[in-house]
Amino acid sequence: MDALISIVIPAYNIENCIAGTLDSVLAQTYTNLEIILVDDGSPDLCGEICDEYAEKDNRILVIHQKNGGLSAARNTGIDWFYKQNRSDYITFVDSDDRLHPDYLKILMNGITENDV
């Protein structure tokens, strides 16, 4: 089986672009992934949008927390990653990013071809 990749996405005040980011992650050709969305106490509809995506795809986990800033949100994702101890790799995506469909495939090819 392919290695599991955890993708941490901090989410704060980005209700207008989080769906595009999530759609680009879900469209990856490498599909053994989980998405850890960290709603950093966003005052807009971002948390609700994240929850809606999690209801549609069981690879998505949403963590809601009080606002602590970007680093705190990423750290929450990292902490979850280590506590679960089920993923082989972790990567970070910003909430306004759009990924090429082969992003994770290229990442994994680089890891395996270079024995990282």
Salt bridges, closest charged atoms under 4 A:
GLU34 OE1 - ARG86 NH2 2.61
ASP39 OD2 - HIS64 ND1 2.76
ASP51 OD1 - HIS64 NE2 2.87
ASP57 OD2 - ARG59 NH2 2.91
ASP94 OD1 - ARG74 NH2 2.57
